[in-house]
Amino acid sequence: MPTALPVAVQTVKLSSGPQKTVFYPQVTGMRNKEIQKAMNRAIAYQTQQLINLQVGNMPTTVEEMEGSYEIKNNQREVLSVSLSNYTYHFHAAHGMTFIKSLTFDWQKGKLYQLKDLFKPGSDYVKRLSDLIRIQIQQRDIQLLNDFTAIQPNQDFYIADKALIIYFQLYEITPYVFGFPMFPISVYSLQDIIDENGPLARMAVNN
């Protein structure tokens, strides 16, 4: 496989006051400007969706908002980025954070949903849920309710040779636990992953 260099990423800042600042990434320097524009629009849109979610989540005044991002994967023509937004509302018991992730194939200009990573018709929900259930037991994670299964569009990102499935605060665990994250090796999914998708690319041993 020819070496694919990482895409260049620059940081954009949104601010409406000293305690209300959101940073998010934008890709730059790509040869295909249409794909670059589409990726940047998707990132900016998700950033705004997080802001809208936080502002509309409670009727009280926003006292503090802090948005940031992490590049989880930037290799083999796959960019996976997580966007986080922490917001504190006036008189709230504590602030609230949401994390949303976007995974792109920057050659095809494709934004992936979880189902797109797997072969059509494969029962990826059951496979991932079974692997997560094992981790819950091994790590003795305290749940709010019995774990049944992930959602077909469960939050995820790619980090090198692992698919990370994660849940929002309060989704399956108490707030104090933080974000439950479950790394799953691509090698444990090789029989169901799309052979032309990003997970197959990550699984190549070079």
Backbone bond lengths (Angstrom), bond angles and torsions (degrees), N, CA, C in turn:
res aa  C-N    CA-C-N  psi(-1)  N-CA   C-N-CA  omega(-1)  CA-C   N-CA-C  phi
1 M - - - 1.465 - - 1.529 109.40 -
2 P 1.348 118.29 127.78 1.458 119.95 177.47 1.526 110.39 -62.96
3 T 1.321 115.14 147.75 1.454 119.22 -179.78 1.524 110.39 -70.13
4 A 1.326 116.73 127.55 1.463 122.23 176.36 1.514 108.17 -105.18
5 L 1.317 116.57 115.90 1.455 120.27 -179.18 1.523 110.39 -71.69
6 P 1.328 117.84 152.15 1.466 120.39 177.21 1.526 111.03 -62.65
7 V 1.323 116.31 154.54 1.459 119.87 173.05 1.525 108.51 -80.13
8 A 1.326 115.94 150.75 1.462 120.55 177.03 1.526 109.25 -78.86
9 V 1.323 115.78 140.14 1.466 121.63 -178.48 1.520 108.91 -128.55
10 Q 1.327 116.06 132.67 1.459 120.43 173.94 1.526 109.21 -119.87
11 T 1.318 115.65 158.10 1.463 121.23 -176.25 1.521 110.79 -99.84
12 V 1.326 115.40 133.15 1.464 122.54 175.97 1.527 108.04 -109.86
13 K 1.318 116.33 141.00 1.464 121.76 -177.71 1.521 110.99 -115.78
14 L 1.331 115.48 130.58 1.461 122.44 170.30 1.521 107.72 -113.71
15 S 1.325 117.25 134.08 1.459 119.07 -178.93 1.518 110.76 -148.15
16 S 1.338 114.76 137.32 1.465 120.09 174.39 1.521 110.09 -127.87
17 G 1.333 115.68 28.10 1.454 121.05 -179.63 1.515 110.41 150.05
18 P 1.337 117.45 167.97 1.469 121.06 -175.69 1.523 114.04 -63.17
19 Q 1.329 118.20 -24.83 1.463 120.99 -179.15 1.527 112.17 -113.04
20 K 1.313 115.98 18.10 1.462 120.52 179.83 1.530 108.49 -135.45
21 T 1.325 114.87 85.62 1.458 120.67 -175.89 1.520 109.86 -133.83
22 V 1.310 115.60 133.53 1.460 121.69 179.26 1.526 108.53 -125.98
23 F 1.315 116.27 125.68 1.459 122.39 174.53 1.524 108.64 -107.95
24 Y 1.326 116.17 137.02 1.463 119.57 176.46 1.529 109.33 -145.95
25 P 1.331 117.46 158.40 1.465 120.41 -175.04 1.525 112.90 -90.74
26 Q 1.301 115.00 153.69 1.461 122.64 169.46 1.523 107.72 -136.86
27 V 1.331 116.44 134.89 1.463 119.75 178.85 1.519 108.77 -81.45
28 T 1.321 115.64 151.71 1.454 120.41 -175.92 1.522 109.95 -147.05
29 G 1.322 115.61 158.41 1.460 120.89 173.92 1.512 115.64 77.77
30 M 1.342 118.22 12.06 1.457 119.82 179.33 1.527 110.80 -76.01
31 R 1.317 116.43 148.20 1.464 120.15 177.61 1.525 111.28 -67.14
32 N 1.335 115.48 -41.84 1.462 120.11 -179.68 1.530 108.42 -88.50
33 K 1.319 115.97 99.74 1.466 120.70 -175.33 1.523 112.23 -70.04
34 E 1.325 118.01 -28.01 1.461 120.04 179.02 1.528 110.53 -68.17
35 I 1.338 116.42 -43.04 1.464 119.83 176.52 1.524 109.87 -64.42
36 Q 1.325 116.67 -41.78 1.468 120.38 178.77 1.526 110.70 -59.23
37 K 1.330 117.07 -45.24 1.468 120.79 179.53 1.528 111.03 -62.69
38 A 1.335 116.42 -42.17 1.467 120.30 -178.75 1.527 110.93 -64.53
39 M 1.328 116.93 -42.54 1.463 120.45 178.28 1.523 110.70 -63.34
40 N 1.322 116.46 -44.58 1.463 119.96 -178.42 1.526 111.85 -67.14
41 R 1.329 116.57 -35.58 1.471 119.35 176.20 1.525 110.46 -63.44
42 A 1.338 116.48 -42.43 1.465 120.49 -179.64 1.527 111.22 -63.65
43 I 1.331 116.44 -41.10 1.469 120.34 179.49 1.528 110.64 -66.80
44 A 1.333 116.49 -45.49 1.464 120.20 -179.96 1.530 110.92 -63.90
45 Y 1.331 116.30 -38.71 1.466 120.53 179.36 1.527 110.81 -63.85
46 Q 1.340 117.04 -45.33 1.465 119.70 -179.94 1.528 111.06 -65.70
47 T 1.325 116.72 -36.35 1.463 120.61 175.94 1.526 110.57 -60.14
48 Q 1.331 116.10 -44.89 1.469 120.41 179.82 1.524 111.21 -68.03
49 Q 1.331 117.04 -35.69 1.463 120.40 177.75 1.528 111.23 -62.07
50 L 1.327 116.59 -38.63 1.466 120.13 176.92 1.528 110.85 -65.30
51 I 1.320 116.36 -41.22 1.468 120.10 177.26 1.529 110.03 -61.72
52 N 1.328 115.95 -46.69 1.468 120.30 -179.60 1.524 111.32 -61.59
53 L 1.336 116.14 -40.35 1.461 120.98 178.98 1.526 110.74 -60.96
54 Q 1.317 116.01 -44.07 1.461 119.85 -178.12 1.528 111.90 -70.15
55 V 1.300 117.08 -42.26 1.466 120.59 -178.28 1.525 110.64 -67.18
56 G 1.330 115.91 -38.80 1.460 119.63 -177.32 1.507 114.37 -88.69
57 N 1.334 117.08 -2.89 1.460 120.82 -174.79 1.526 112.61 -73.97
58 M 1.344 116.36 -27.14 1.463 121.27 179.91 1.526 108.71 -140.65
59 P 1.328 116.80 148.12 1.468 119.47 -177.90 1.522 113.75 -77.19
60 T 1.338 117.89 -9.10 1.463 120.52 -176.19 1.529 111.47 -84.91
61 T 1.327 115.22 168.92 1.460 122.15 -175.67 1.526 111.69 -71.49
62 V 1.328 115.84 138.91 1.463 120.89 174.46 1.523 108.94 -75.84
63 E 1.327 116.20 119.56 1.457 121.64 179.16 1.529 111.63 -90.88
64 E 1.326 115.43 -34.00 1.465 120.06 -176.08 1.520 109.24 -149.68
65 M 1.331 116.29 138.98 1.466 121.44 174.18 1.521 108.59 -141.61
66 E 1.316 115.47 130.73 1.459 120.66 179.67 1.525 108.99 -135.29
67 G 1.309 116.31 116.05 1.457 121.34 178.80 1.516 110.72 -112.08
68 S 1.312 116.40 139.35 1.462 120.63 179.46 1.527 109.23 -147.43
69 Y 1.316 115.80 178.96 1.461 119.24 -179.89 1.519 110.35 -148.25
70 E 1.335 115.14 161.14 1.458 122.45 174.08 1.521 108.75 -135.22
71 I 1.314 116.27 134.49 1.460 121.12 173.66 1.524 107.26 -85.62
72 K 1.313 116.89 113.03 1.462 121.57 -176.35 1.526 111.98 -89.63
73 N 1.322 116.88 -31.57 1.464 120.81 178.33 1.521 108.33 -151.11
74 N 1.323 116.26 134.49 1.461 121.36 177.36 1.522 107.54 -149.63
75 Q 1.319 114.92 66.37 1.457 122.00 -177.26 1.521 108.77 -157.46
76 R 1.331 115.70 161.60 1.464 122.38 176.22 1.526 112.18 52.67
77 E 1.335 115.18 35.96 1.468 123.20 176.87 1.525 112.64 65.43
78 V 1.330 116.32 22.80 1.467 121.43 178.31 1.528 108.83 -124.03
79 L 1.330 115.09 122.21 1.461 121.26 175.08 1.521 108.43 -111.37
80 S 1.331 116.17 122.76 1.459 121.43 177.31 1.525 107.53 -124.58
81 V 1.321 116.43 121.31 1.459 121.42 -174.97 1.519 109.74 -130.16
82 S 1.336 116.10 140.38 1.462 121.80 176.01 1.523 109.31 -110.34
83 L 1.324 115.41 131.73 1.458 122.71 178.28 1.522 108.33 -109.63
84 S 1.315 117.24 129.29 1.464 119.96 179.05 1.523 110.09 -121.48
85 N 1.327 115.16 149.79 1.458 120.79 178.14 1.523 108.79 -140.40
86 Y 1.331 114.91 116.85 1.464 121.95 174.89 1.522 108.22 -104.19
87 T 1.325 116.64 130.06 1.461 121.27 179.64 1.524 110.03 -136.95
88 Y 1.329 114.80 136.15 1.462 120.69 174.90 1.525 108.62 -115.68
89 H 1.328 115.59 126.45 1.460 122.21 177.66 1.531 110.44 -97.86
90 F 1.301 115.61 149.07 1.464 122.67 179.55 1.532 110.68 -52.75
91 H 1.335 115.73 127.30 1.463 124.42 177.30 1.537 113.75 69.90
92 A 1.326 118.00 10.12 1.468 119.44 177.39 1.527 109.87 -73.19
93 A 1.337 116.41 152.73 1.465 120.50 178.77 1.524 110.81 -64.63
94 H 1.321 116.38 -35.40 1.466 121.80 177.31 1.521 108.13 -161.99
95 G 1.315 115.59 167.72 1.453 119.79 177.14 1.523 111.28 -74.67
96 M 1.332 115.58 169.89 1.464 121.36 179.62 1.521 109.09 -129.54
97 T 1.321 115.19 137.66 1.462 121.37 179.32 1.522 110.00 -120.74
98 F 1.314 115.49 138.78 1.461 122.09 171.20 1.521 108.23 -123.13
99 I 1.319 116.13 145.06 1.463 121.97 175.41 1.524 108.68 -125.73
100 K 1.315 115.70 130.82 1.456 121.77 173.81 1.525 108.43 -129.39
101 S 1.319 115.82 144.40 1.463 120.44 -175.49 1.519 111.10 -124.62
102 L 1.320 114.81 149.88 1.461 122.27 178.09 1.523 108.32 -128.38
103 T 1.329 116.18 135.23 1.463 121.45 178.31 1.523 108.92 -125.66
104 F 1.332 115.27 123.70 1.461 122.18 -176.09 1.524 111.36 -118.83
105 D 1.317 116.15 147.70 1.461 122.65 159.33 1.521 105.17 -96.55
106 W 1.333 117.04 109.61 1.460 117.81 -171.39 1.526 113.37 -80.15
107 Q 1.324 118.29 -8.65 1.460 119.45 172.72 1.530 111.01 -82.61
108 K 1.328 115.90 -41.02 1.463 120.70 -179.72 1.530 112.16 -87.04
109 G 1.328 116.39 -18.17 1.454 119.68 -175.43 1.514 112.38 73.37
110 K 1.321 117.14 26.08 1.463 121.83 -175.15 1.521 111.02 -97.86
111 L 1.326 115.86 133.50 1.462 122.89 172.30 1.519 107.39 -99.19
112 Y 1.335 116.71 123.41 1.458 121.34 -171.70 1.517 112.77 -93.16
113 Q 1.329 115.13 137.25 1.452 122.23 162.28 1.527 107.11 -95.22
114 L 1.318 116.46 165.94 1.462 119.65 -176.38 1.526 111.48 -57.40
115 K 1.315 117.75 -43.04 1.467 121.14 -177.50 1.524 112.26 -62.56
116 D 1.329 116.97 -26.89 1.463 120.72 -177.61 1.523 112.86 -70.14
117 L 1.327 117.31 -15.22 1.463 121.11 -178.20 1.525 112.38 -79.28
118 F 1.338 116.19 -11.23 1.462 120.14 -171.14 1.524 111.84 -121.51
119 K 1.318 115.26 162.78 1.455 120.71 177.94 1.528 109.75 -62.34
120 P 1.328 117.41 142.75 1.469 119.48 176.49 1.530 110.81 -57.73
121 G 1.315 116.03 134.42 1.460 120.68 178.32 1.514 114.84 86.49
122 S 1.326 117.81 -8.01 1.468 119.36 179.41 1.531 109.24 -74.89
123 D 1.313 116.19 143.95 1.466 120.37 -178.98 1.528 109.08 -87.32
124 Y 1.335 114.33 67.01 1.461 119.37 -176.68 1.527 111.60 -66.41
125 V 1.335 117.39 -30.05 1.464 120.19 -179.77 1.527 110.24 -62.17
126 K 1.321 116.75 -45.90 1.469 120.14 179.87 1.523 111.20 -66.54
127 R 1.342 117.31 -43.97 1.463 119.91 -178.45 1.528 110.71 -60.98
128 L 1.316 116.47 -48.95 1.462 119.95 -179.05 1.526 111.08 -65.63
129 S 1.317 116.62 -40.34 1.467 120.20 -179.87 1.523 111.20 -62.96
130 D 1.336 116.60 -41.22 1.468 120.35 178.88 1.529 110.93 -63.07
131 L 1.335 116.74 -42.15 1.465 120.49 179.97 1.530 111.23 -67.67
132 I 1.317 116.27 -37.11 1.467 120.20 178.03 1.524 110.59 -68.69
133 R 1.322 116.70 -39.27 1.468 120.61 179.42 1.533 110.34 -59.98
134 I 1.321 116.73 -39.21 1.468 120.62 177.64 1.523 110.32 -63.55
135 Q 1.333 116.73 -43.48 1.468 119.81 179.65 1.526 111.71 -65.19
136 I 1.323 116.79 -37.79 1.468 120.21 178.20 1.527 110.02 -58.40
137 Q 1.328 116.02 -42.77 1.463 120.45 179.54 1.528 111.07 -70.13
138 Q 1.325 116.83 -45.69 1.463 120.51 -177.57 1.525 111.94 -64.05
139 R 1.320 116.45 -36.94 1.463 121.17 -176.74 1.526 112.37 -93.26
140 D 1.324 116.15 0.33 1.464 122.23 178.16 1.531 110.99 52.64
141 I 1.326 115.48 50.27 1.462 121.28 -179.46 1.526 109.38 -81.05
142 Q 1.323 115.72 126.25 1.461 121.48 -179.82 1.527 109.73 -82.43
143 L 1.323 116.34 123.64 1.455 121.87 -175.22 1.523 111.66 -104.57
144 L 1.324 115.36 156.54 1.464 120.52 173.60 1.526 110.51 -73.90
145 N 1.343 115.65 -36.88 1.460 122.52 177.69 1.523 108.07 -144.50
146 D 1.321 116.77 167.23 1.458 119.94 177.76 1.526 110.14 -58.76
147 F 1.332 116.00 136.53 1.460 120.40 178.53 1.524 109.27 -80.14
148 T 1.324 116.11 128.92 1.462 120.84 178.50 1.524 110.99 -107.46
149 A 1.330 116.53 -59.68 1.465 119.51 -178.47 1.521 109.77 -164.20
150 I 1.327 115.34 160.16 1.459 120.35 173.18 1.525 109.16 -74.69
151 Q 1.310 115.93 165.51 1.456 121.19 171.41 1.531 108.99 -80.39
152 P 1.322 118.61 149.92 1.469 119.88 178.26 1.526 113.14 -57.20
153 N 1.327 116.53 -27.13 1.472 121.15 178.94 1.528 111.19 -111.18
154 Q 1.327 116.55 35.14 1.466 121.64 -177.48 1.530 111.17 -56.38
155 D 1.322 116.12 147.57 1.465 120.92 177.93 1.527 110.52 -61.59
156 F 1.335 115.83 141.99 1.462 120.55 -179.51 1.520 110.00 -158.46
157 Y 1.318 114.96 163.77 1.458 121.51 163.95 1.518 108.10 -149.55
158 I 1.311 116.24 167.16 1.460 122.18 178.64 1.522 107.97 -107.63
159 A 1.322 116.35 135.43 1.463 121.81 177.14 1.524 107.92 -135.69
160 D 1.320 115.91 97.48 1.462 122.92 -178.00 1.530 109.48 55.74
161 K 1.318 118.85 -117.68 1.463 120.88 -174.28 1.528 112.32 -98.32
162 A 1.318 115.85 30.92 1.464 120.41 178.59 1.522 110.56 -136.77
163 L 1.317 114.10 143.40 1.461 122.24 169.06 1.521 106.22 -98.42
164 I 1.321 116.87 123.14 1.463 120.96 -179.53 1.525 108.66 -102.70
165 I 1.319 116.00 114.50 1.462 121.74 173.22 1.526 107.17 -96.48
166 Y 1.334 116.80 132.45 1.465 117.86 -179.44 1.520 111.07 -139.76
167 F 1.329 113.57 165.62 1.459 122.07 -176.92 1.523 109.15 -125.97
168 Q 1.322 115.80 151.19 1.453 120.72 178.04 1.532 110.39 -73.85
169 L 1.324 116.11 164.39 1.459 120.96 174.33 1.528 109.36 -56.11
170 Y 1.307 116.27 138.53 1.468 124.22 -179.65 1.528 113.89 71.95
171 E 1.333 118.72 -5.28 1.467 119.11 -175.45 1.529 111.12 -67.93
172 I 1.333 116.95 -45.08 1.470 119.42 176.49 1.526 112.38 -133.52
173 T 1.334 117.65 -12.94 1.465 121.17 -176.72 1.526 110.70 -130.46
174 P 1.334 117.86 162.22 1.465 120.51 175.27 1.530 111.04 -63.06
175 Y 1.320 115.70 158.58 1.466 122.36 -178.19 1.524 112.07 -54.96
176 V 1.325 116.63 -40.08 1.467 120.32 -173.84 1.529 112.35 -64.97
177 F 1.323 117.86 -19.92 1.466 120.45 -179.53 1.524 111.41 -71.73
178 G 1.327 116.67 -26.82 1.461 119.70 -173.90 1.521 110.43 87.89
179 F 1.314 115.85 -154.81 1.464 120.95 -178.06 1.533 109.90 -88.77
180 P 1.326 118.20 116.08 1.467 119.86 176.70 1.530 109.87 -70.93
181 M 1.325 116.11 119.31 1.460 121.30 -178.33 1.517 109.67 -123.13
182 F 1.324 114.98 136.96 1.457 120.55 -174.14 1.528 109.97 -128.25
183 P 1.343 117.02 101.44 1.467 120.15 177.41 1.524 110.62 -76.56
184 I 1.321 115.35 130.80 1.461 121.24 -179.43 1.523 108.51 -125.42
185 S 1.311 116.81 121.21 1.460 121.34 -178.62 1.526 110.86 -61.47
186 V 1.323 115.96 137.90 1.465 119.24 177.56 1.529 110.75 -62.96
187 Y 1.330 116.83 -25.08 1.465 119.88 -177.79 1.528 112.30 -72.27
188 S 1.328 117.02 -20.72 1.464 119.58 176.66 1.526 111.75 -84.61
189 L 1.339 116.20 -0.23 1.465 121.04 -178.15 1.527 112.40 -122.54
190 Q 1.324 117.20 6.85 1.460 120.32 -169.13 1.523 114.35 -59.46
191 D 1.325 117.76 -28.05 1.465 119.40 -177.93 1.526 112.83 -76.43
192 I 1.338 118.08 -14.32 1.471 119.26 -177.93 1.525 113.51 -120.04
193 I 1.335 118.81 -7.66 1.465 118.51 -178.32 1.530 110.65 -75.67
194 D 1.309 115.31 150.02 1.460 122.09 176.54 1.528 108.55 -65.33
195 E 1.320 116.27 121.91 1.464 120.79 -175.37 1.523 112.72 -65.20
196 N 1.326 117.01 -18.99 1.464 120.69 178.65 1.526 112.15 -105.87
197 G 1.325 116.21 9.60 1.458 120.62 -176.79 1.514 113.05 -98.03
198 P 1.322 117.04 179.85 1.466 121.51 -175.58 1.523 114.60 -66.09
199 L 1.336 118.66 -33.11 1.465 118.99 -179.42 1.525 111.13 -67.09
200 A 1.327 116.73 -37.03 1.464 119.89 177.18 1.526 110.19 -64.06
201 R 1.306 116.41 -37.08 1.461 120.88 178.30 1.529 110.80 -65.31
202 M 1.330 115.84 -39.35 1.459 119.84 179.20 1.531 111.53 -67.11
203 A 1.332 116.36 -29.55 1.465 120.84 -174.35 1.525 113.31 -76.82
204 V 1.327 117.33 -13.21 1.465 119.93 -179.80 1.525 109.48 -67.27
205 N 1.323 116.04 131.94 1.473 120.80 -175.11 1.524 112.14 -88.36
206 N 1.306 115.43 69.20 1.469 119.48 171.18 1.512 108.96 -156.22
